[in-house]
Amino acid sequence: MHIALLTPEIPHNAGAIGRTCAVTGTVLHLIKPLGFSLDEKYLNRSGMDYWHSIDLRLHNSFMDFLENFSQHSPSGILYYATTKAPRAYDSFAFAMGDCFVFGAESSGIPESILKDNLERCLRVPMREGSRSLNLSVSAGIILYEALRQNGFPALSGSGNFKS
């Protein structure tokens, strides 16, 4: 699976999503411009010292991301997370290799991209009048649904509690 963050602004959201990617073996794509530095010293100060275990791919633009994704994951489908989507995330059937694209915290995914991909726009249901969930929470909800649909491949199925 893949998660792509289009112009992420808040390092702690990217860090939380990065941690989710690390524990699930999910590829994380960061699409520039970024609202934070990827300098190792900065990441460590932000509590993101596990980034060495993430399959992180940096892209200079959305077009660069699209070209690279189609070359490396030709069967993967791009899904776009937005509060504007008519369909909830649980109405889709996901496959390994699919990618979930999330926009900047302040503005979301540009409408031009959403309009070109309406059939693949999805949302996490919320109460009427609510603005949005935290980006990292939304990413976790959607990713774990996709992993659940595919039997949680390569993830441990049991904890270590001893009775």
Rosetta blueprint (number, residue, H / E / L):
1 M L
2 H E
3 I E
4 A E
5 L E
6 L E
7 T L
8 P L
9 E L
10 I L
11 P H
12 H H
13 N H
14 A H
15 G H
16 A H
17 I H
18 G H
19 R H
20 T H
21 C H
22 A H
23 V H
24 T H
25 G L
26 T L
27 V E
28 L E
29 H E
30 L E
31 I E
32 K L
33 P L
34 L L
35 G L
36 F L
37 S L
38 L L
39 D L
40 E H
41 K H
42 Y H
43 L H
44 N H
45 R H
46 S L
47 G L
48 M L
49 D L
50 Y L
51 W H
52 H H
53 S H
54 I L
55 D L
56 L E
57 R E
58 L E
59 H E
60 N L
61 S L
62 F H
63 M H
64 D H
65 F H
66 L H
67 E H
68 N H
69 F H
70 S H
71 Q H
72 H H
73 S L
74 P L
75 S L
76 G L
77 I L
78 L E
79 Y E
80 Y E
81 A E
82 T L
83 T L
84 K L
85 A L
86 P L
87 R L
88 A E
89 Y H
90 D H
91 S H
92 F L
93 A L
94 F L
95 A L
96 M L
97 G L
98 D L
99 C E
100 F E
101 V E
102 F E
103 G L
104 A E
105 E L
106 S L
107 S L
108 G E
109 I L
110 P L
111 E H
112 S H
113 I H
114 L H
115 K H
116 D H
117 N L
118 L H
119 E H
120 R H
121 C E
122 L E
123 R E
124 V L
125 P L
126 M L
127 R L
128 E L
129 G L
130 S L
131 R L
132 S L
133 L L
134 N L
135 L H
136 S H
137 V H
138 S H
139 A H
140 G H
141 I H
142 I H
143 L H
144 Y H
145 E H
146 A H
147 L H
148 R H
149 Q H
150 N L
151 G L
152 F L
153 P L
154 A L
155 L L
156 S L
157 G L
158 S L
159 G L
160 N L
161 F L
162 K L
163 S L
